[in-house]
């Protein structure tokens, strides 16, 4: 494990840029960027356009390590080049931004109020590939919709099982049990989830450290116990469908949480913007999220 990267993730000021939209979410991400479906006819063309968007973000002069700690990549992005260099290598060697990899294969249908991760039969080979490309850690997502004890327990059990395999590969896992922000019972889900997370963290060995990516809670500092758990390297927050402004405001109220935003980071970026316009909008988004992550905004 890269000691410099570990120290940066543990103590650095800033946030994580989530650039890991995969097959299911790519069309929506491109549409928000102003790329109409008529502009591509095959999946290969769609992913090529998505890669162009990511490269435009990563290579922007405002995408720097003074505000951005890390970036999460989709596997196909990891395998592609940025200015002739593999994406993860470019991030770390050119920008000193720590590279993570999304490793899940998407979600199963909802059972017991949760969408578990689809099986990952290629997980071992994917982790080996991640290490070869210089990846520091992984991210794996499932979603919770209802305050169902059995469902949430199975969700967290699966997350920690995958995390164990990631840790065995000498990578740092980001455990992501997203809570649906549209649920009328979100607060009850969060209460059950926190208990399950604390039990999972307590089960880790003293040499095992993980990160967590959580939906911004209804109650300020609700995850304080999780943030301060000795096995937790960092807790990051997902925007989960909130606007950037709303997500920033909520994030700033939660000590110890930093952002790991995807759509909220890119919501005002457009395909037809000039480079000056694009960089200006990206710079403002990065600054807003950075300030929220470092508690330097007015609550």
One Martini backbone bead per residue (centre of mass of N, CA, C, O) as a GRO file, in nm:
protein
  299
    1UNK     BB    1   0.097   0.036   0.021
    2UNK     BB    2   0.059   0.372  -0.011
    3UNK     BB    3   0.161   0.592   0.225
    4UNK     BB    4   0.091   0.868   0.102
    5UNK     BB    5  -0.204   0.801   0.035
    6UNK     BB    6  -0.297   0.727   0.319
    7UNK     BB    7  -0.236   1.002   0.452
    8UNK     BB    8  -0.420   1.165   0.268
    9UNK     BB    9  -0.690   1.016   0.343
   10UNK     BB   10  -0.671   1.071   0.656
   11UNK     BB   11  -0.568   1.409   0.656
   12UNK     BB   12  -0.682   1.547   0.426
   13UNK     BB   13  -0.796   1.825   0.244
   14UNK     BB   14  -1.118   1.754   0.105
   15UNK     BB   15  -1.228   1.553  -0.181
   16UNK     BB   16  -1.430   1.328  -0.373
   17UNK     BB   17  -1.436   1.234  -0.705
   18UNK     BB   18  -1.714   1.097  -0.878
   19UNK     BB   19  -1.621   0.902  -1.190
   20UNK     BB   20  -1.834   0.612  -1.196
   21UNK     BB   21  -2.010   0.582  -1.422
   22UNK     BB   22  -2.210   0.343  -1.564
   23UNK     BB   23  -2.412   0.194  -1.777
   24UNK     BB   24  -2.688   0.283  -1.635
   25UNK     BB   25  -2.586   0.606  -1.580
   26UNK     BB   26  -2.470   0.732  -1.845
   27UNK     BB   27  -2.709   0.856  -2.006
   28UNK     BB   28  -2.783   1.064  -1.786
   29UNK     BB   29  -2.508   1.203  -1.763
   30UNK     BB   30  -2.503   1.294  -2.060
   31UNK     BB   31  -2.766   1.455  -2.062
   32UNK     BB   32  -2.672   1.664  -1.845
   33UNK     BB   33  -2.425   1.744  -2.047
   34UNK     BB   34  -2.577   1.753  -2.351
   35UNK     BB   35  -2.601   1.449  -2.453
   36UNK     BB   36  -2.761   1.310  -2.696
   37UNK     BB   37  -2.863   0.999  -2.803
   38UNK     BB   38  -2.817   1.081  -3.112
   39UNK     BB   39  -2.485   1.090  -3.072
   40UNK     BB   40  -2.538   0.775  -3.032
   41UNK     BB   41  -2.551   0.403  -3.124
   42UNK     BB   42  -2.346   0.284  -2.918
   43UNK     BB   43  -2.187   0.182  -2.641
   44UNK     BB   44  -1.904   0.266  -2.730
   45UNK     BB   45  -1.979   0.563  -2.793
   46UNK     BB   46  -2.083   0.633  -2.514
   47UNK     BB   47  -1.816   0.575  -2.356
   48UNK     BB   48  -1.643   0.774  -2.516
   49UNK     BB   49  -1.799   1.029  -2.423
   50UNK     BB   50  -1.755   0.982  -2.121
   51UNK     BB   51  -1.447   0.993  -2.133
   52UNK     BB   52  -1.426   1.281  -2.238
   53UNK     BB   53  -1.549   1.409  -1.989
   54UNK     BB   54  -1.344   1.304  -1.781
   55UNK     BB   55  -1.093   1.423  -1.913
   56UNK     BB   56  -1.185   1.717  -1.893
   57UNK     BB   57  -1.180   1.717  -1.586
   58UNK     BB   58  -0.896   1.598  -1.508
   59UNK     BB   59  -0.733   1.817  -1.704
   60UNK     BB   60  -0.810   2.044  -1.555
   61UNK     BB   61  -0.666   2.319  -1.392
   62UNK     BB   62  -0.888   2.288  -1.138
   63UNK     BB   63  -0.798   1.982  -1.102
   64UNK     BB   64  -0.677   1.963  -0.777
   65UNK     BB   65  -0.502   1.874  -0.468
   66UNK     BB   66  -0.603   2.123  -0.288
   67UNK     BB   67  -0.923   1.991  -0.309
   68UNK     BB   68  -0.848   1.697  -0.420
   69UNK     BB   69  -0.792   1.373  -0.308
   70UNK     BB   70  -0.992   1.203  -0.503
   71UNK     BB   71  -1.084   0.935  -0.744
   72UNK     BB   72  -1.351   0.766  -0.902
   73UNK     BB   73  -1.350   0.479  -1.108
   74UNK     BB   74  -1.413   0.318  -1.385
   75UNK     BB   75  -1.291   0.048  -1.534
   76UNK     BB   76  -1.274   0.172  -1.822
   77UNK     BB   77  -1.113   0.419  -1.729
   78UNK     BB   78  -0.864   0.271  -1.616
   79UNK     BB   79  -0.802   0.141  -1.915
   80UNK     BB   80  -0.758   0.424  -2.002
   81UNK     BB   81  -0.649   0.726  -2.141
   82UNK     BB   82  -0.453   1.021  -2.030
   83UNK     BB   83  -0.249   1.165  -2.220
   84UNK     BB   84  -0.116   0.860  -2.264
   85UNK     BB   85  -0.219   0.774  -1.971
   86UNK     BB   86  -0.317   0.607  -1.729
   87UNK     BB   87  -0.551   0.728  -1.524
   88UNK     BB   88  -0.427   0.661  -1.242
   89UNK     BB   89  -0.143   0.764  -1.309
   90UNK     BB   90  -0.224   1.052  -1.371
   91UNK     BB   91  -0.347   1.131  -1.102
   92UNK     BB   92  -0.086   1.079  -0.929
   93UNK     BB   93   0.169   1.179  -1.101
   94UNK     BB   94   0.037   1.462  -1.194
   95UNK     BB   95  -0.178   1.533  -0.920
   96UNK     BB   96  -0.203   1.380  -0.645
   97UNK     BB   97  -0.451   1.180  -0.695
   98UNK     BB   98  -0.643   0.939  -0.563
   99UNK     BB   99  -0.717   0.613  -0.675
  100UNK     BB  100  -1.029   0.466  -0.749
  101UNK     BB  101  -1.259   0.171  -0.765
  102UNK     BB  102  -1.526   0.043  -0.914
  103UNK     BB  103  -1.655  -0.307  -0.842
  104UNK     BB  104  -1.935  -0.330  -0.907
  105UNK     BB  105  -2.236  -0.475  -1.098
  106UNK     BB  106  -2.460  -0.368  -0.943
  107UNK     BB  107  -2.813  -0.432  -0.901
  108UNK     BB  108  -3.056  -0.583  -0.746
  109UNK     BB  109  -3.347  -0.648  -0.670
  110UNK     BB  110  -3.582  -0.586  -0.445
  111UNK     BB  111  -3.524  -0.710  -0.104
  112UNK     BB  112  -3.620  -0.626   0.194
  113UNK     BB  113  -3.561  -0.308   0.110
  114UNK     BB  114  -3.315  -0.403  -0.086
  115UNK     BB  115  -3.015  -0.354  -0.290
  116UNK     BB  116  -2.806  -0.563  -0.385
  117UNK     BB  117  -2.537  -0.690  -0.505
  118UNK     BB  118  -2.412  -0.825  -0.751
  119UNK     BB  119  -2.233  -1.053  -0.848
  120UNK     BB  120  -1.851  -1.103  -0.829
  121UNK     BB  121  -1.669  -1.332  -0.993
  122UNK     BB  122  -1.425  -1.111  -1.081
  123UNK     BB  123  -1.290  -0.986  -0.827
  124UNK     BB  124  -0.998  -1.092  -0.814
  125UNK     BB  125  -0.913  -0.986  -1.098
  126UNK     BB  126  -0.990  -0.690  -1.046
  127UNK     BB  127  -0.791  -0.642  -0.812
  128UNK     BB  128  -0.537  -0.711  -0.966
  129UNK     BB  129  -0.572  -0.489  -1.178
  130UNK     BB  130  -0.579  -0.249  -0.988
  131UNK     BB  131  -0.288  -0.281  -0.883
  132UNK     BB  132  -0.148  -0.252  -1.163
  133UNK     BB  133  -0.281   0.052  -1.197
  134UNK     BB  134  -0.263   0.198  -0.898
  135UNK     BB  135  -0.476   0.137  -0.694
  136UNK     BB  136  -0.594   0.205  -0.363
  137UNK     BB  137  -0.917   0.163  -0.398
  138UNK     BB  138  -1.266   0.100  -0.331
  139UNK     BB  139  -1.614   0.070  -0.461
  140UNK     BB  140  -1.938  -0.034  -0.305
  141UNK     BB  141  -2.288  -0.062  -0.403
  142UNK     BB  142  -2.588  -0.009  -0.218
  143UNK     BB  143  -2.955  -0.013  -0.141
  144UNK     BB  144  -3.185   0.160   0.082
  145UNK     BB  145  -3.558   0.178   0.134
  146UNK     BB  146  -3.604   0.023   0.414
  147UNK     BB  147  -3.675  -0.058   0.767
  148UNK     BB  148  -3.521  -0.356   0.733
  149UNK     BB  149  -3.346  -0.567   0.917
  150UNK     BB  150  -3.281  -0.798   0.720
  151UNK     BB  151  -3.191  -0.628   0.479
  152UNK     BB  152  -2.967  -0.459   0.619
  153UNK     BB  153  -2.801  -0.697   0.717
  154UNK     BB  154  -2.742  -0.817   0.433
  155UNK     BB  155  -2.602  -0.566   0.324
  156UNK     BB  156  -2.366  -0.548   0.533
  157UNK     BB  157  -2.258  -0.830   0.499
  158UNK     BB  158  -2.179  -0.797   0.203
  159UNK     BB  159  -1.993  -0.555   0.230
  160UNK     BB  160  -1.785  -0.697   0.428
  161UNK     BB  161  -1.711  -0.931   0.245
  162UNK     BB  162  -1.586  -0.759   0.024
  163UNK     BB  163  -1.391  -0.600   0.203
  164UNK     BB  164  -1.216  -0.842   0.283
  165UNK     BB  165  -1.105  -0.895  -0.004
  166UNK     BB  166  -0.980  -0.618  -0.039
  167UNK     BB  167  -0.789  -0.629   0.206
  168UNK     BB  168  -0.636  -0.888   0.104
  169UNK     BB  169  -0.529  -0.692  -0.147
  170UNK     BB  170  -0.427  -0.416  -0.026
  171UNK     BB  171  -0.698  -0.252  -0.005
  172UNK     BB  172  -0.936   0.016   0.017
  173UNK     BB  173  -1.259   0.022   0.127
  174UNK     BB  174  -1.574   0.147   0.012
  175UNK     BB  175  -1.857   0.157   0.193
  176UNK     BB  176  -2.197   0.157   0.020
  177UNK     BB  177  -2.504   0.226   0.191
  178UNK     BB  178  -2.746   0.354   0.048
  179UNK     BB  179  -2.998   0.601   0.103
  180UNK     BB  180  -3.309   0.677   0.025
  181UNK     BB  181  -3.423   1.009   0.001
  182UNK     BB  182  -3.743   0.928  -0.060
  183UNK     BB  183  -3.790   0.818   0.205
  184UNK     BB  184  -4.020   0.833   0.477
  185UNK     BB  185  -3.795   0.636   0.655
  186UNK     BB  186  -3.500   0.739   0.681
  187UNK     BB  187  -3.442   0.763   0.988
  188UNK     BB  188  -3.488   0.457   1.048
  189UNK     BB  189  -3.276   0.350   0.863
  190UNK     BB  190  -3.034   0.492   1.001
  191UNK     BB  191  -3.056   0.349   1.274
  192UNK     BB  192  -3.009   0.061   1.170
  193UNK     BB  193  -2.750   0.112   1.010
  194UNK     BB  194  -2.563   0.204   1.237
  195UNK     BB  195  -2.569  -0.058   1.396
  196UNK     BB  196  -2.455  -0.238   1.167
  197UNK     BB  197  -2.191  -0.085   1.125
  198UNK     BB  198  -2.072  -0.110   1.410
  199UNK     BB  199  -2.063  -0.419   1.407
  200UNK     BB  200  -1.878  -0.445   1.161
  201UNK     BB  201  -1.641  -0.280   1.275
  202UNK     BB  202  -1.597  -0.455   1.535
  203UNK     BB  203  -1.511  -0.718   1.351
  204UNK     BB  204  -1.252  -0.602   1.295
  205UNK     BB  205  -0.934  -0.589   1.270
  206UNK     BB  206  -0.661  -0.396   1.373
  207UNK     BB  207  -0.553  -0.401   1.051
  208UNK     BB  208  -0.845  -0.299   0.961
  209UNK     BB  209  -0.931  -0.050   0.716
  210UNK     BB  210  -1.200   0.178   0.638
  211UNK     BB  211  -1.450   0.310   0.433
  212UNK     BB  212  -1.730   0.544   0.400
  213UNK     BB  213  -2.046   0.578   0.211
  214UNK     BB  214  -2.294   0.825   0.287
  215UNK     BB  215  -2.584   0.945   0.346
  216UNK     BB  216  -2.717   1.220   0.431
  217UNK     BB  217  -2.843   1.302   0.724
  218UNK     BB  218  -3.107   1.426   0.911
  219UNK     BB  219  -2.902   1.425   1.144
  220UNK     BB  220  -2.672   1.589   1.283
  221UNK     BB  221  -2.401   1.389   1.347
  222UNK     BB  222  -2.506   1.087   1.341
  223UNK     BB  223  -2.203   0.955   1.246
  224UNK     BB  224  -1.987   1.002   1.473
  225UNK     BB  225  -1.919   0.707   1.564
  226UNK     BB  226  -1.811   0.625   1.288
  227UNK     BB  227  -1.590   0.838   1.244
  228UNK     BB  228  -1.445   0.742   1.540
  229UNK     BB  229  -1.368   0.478   1.452
  230UNK     BB  230  -1.071   0.292   1.451
  231UNK     BB  231  -1.149   0.151   1.150
  232UNK     BB  232  -1.173   0.449   1.031
  233UNK     BB  233  -1.045   0.652   0.788
  234UNK     BB  234  -1.322   0.749   0.631
  235UNK     BB  235  -1.600   0.973   0.574
  236UNK     BB  236  -1.834   0.985   0.312
  237UNK     BB  237  -2.050   1.174   0.093
  238UNK     BB  238  -2.344   1.156  -0.076
  239UNK     BB  239  -2.585   1.314  -0.271
  240UNK     BB  240  -2.837   1.129  -0.380
  241UNK     BB  241  -2.999   1.383  -0.553
  242UNK     BB  242  -2.904   1.626  -0.456
  243UNK     BB  243  -2.821   1.921  -0.472
  244UNK     BB  244  -2.544   2.094  -0.437
  245UNK     BB  245  -2.647   2.299  -0.233
  246UNK     BB  246  -2.783   2.101  -0.038
  247UNK     BB  247  -2.539   1.916   0.011
  248UNK     BB  248  -2.349   2.133   0.121
  249UNK     BB  249  -2.520   2.223   0.363
  250UNK     BB  250  -2.532   1.941   0.502
  251UNK     BB  251  -2.231   1.875   0.517
  252UNK     BB  252  -2.146   2.126   0.703
  253UNK     BB  253  -2.314   1.979   0.957
  254UNK     BB  254  -2.087   1.733   0.935
  255UNK     BB  255  -1.858   1.618   1.117
  256UNK     BB  256  -1.603   1.438   0.928
  257UNK     BB  257  -1.728   1.493   0.658
  258UNK     BB  258  -1.693   1.423   0.313
  259UNK     BB  259  -1.702   1.441  -0.015
  260UNK     BB  260  -1.872   1.218  -0.282
  261UNK     BB  261  -1.938   1.348  -0.573
  262UNK     BB  262  -2.116   1.348  -0.881
  263UNK     BB  263  -2.363   1.504  -0.996
  264UNK     BB  264  -2.304   1.760  -0.815
  265UNK     BB  265  -2.032   1.824  -0.963
  266UNK     BB  266  -2.167   1.818  -1.284
  267UNK     BB  267  -2.448   1.981  -1.318
  268UNK     BB  268  -2.313   2.250  -1.494
  269UNK     BB  269  -2.202   2.079  -1.716
  270UNK     BB  270  -2.120   2.127  -2.073
  271UNK     BB  271  -2.046   2.029  -2.390
  272UNK     BB  272  -2.062   2.343  -2.527
  273UNK     BB  273  -1.854   2.452  -2.366
  274UNK     BB  274  -1.604   2.623  -2.316
  275UNK     BB  275  -1.316   2.601  -2.156
  276UNK     BB  276  -1.365   2.850  -1.983
  277UNK     BB  277  -1.650   2.776  -1.888
  278UNK     BB  278  -1.594   2.497  -1.777
  279UNK     BB  279  -1.372   2.578  -1.568
  280UNK     BB  280  -1.545   2.780  -1.411
  281UNK     BB  281  -1.768   2.586  -1.319
  282UNK     BB  282  -1.584   2.373  -1.189
  283UNK     BB  283  -1.446   2.560  -0.987
  284UNK     BB  284  -1.704   2.632  -0.828
  285UNK     BB  285  -1.782   2.346  -0.746
  286UNK     BB  286  -1.523   2.270  -0.600
  287UNK     BB  287  -1.532   2.501  -0.395
  288UNK     BB  288  -1.803   2.438  -0.260
  289UNK     BB  289  -1.727   2.146  -0.171
  290UNK     BB  290  -1.474   2.215  -0.014
  291UNK     BB  291  -1.603   2.403   0.196
  292UNK     BB  292  -1.798   2.188   0.307
  293UNK     BB  293  -1.564   1.979   0.384
  294UNK     BB  294  -1.420   2.227   0.574
  295UNK     BB  295  -1.626   2.421   0.719
  296UNK     BB  296  -1.641   2.725   0.530
  297UNK     BB  297  -1.944   2.766   0.569
  298UNK     BB  298  -2.255   2.877   0.602
  299UNK     BB  299  -2.513   2.730   0.806
   0.00000   0.00000   0.00000
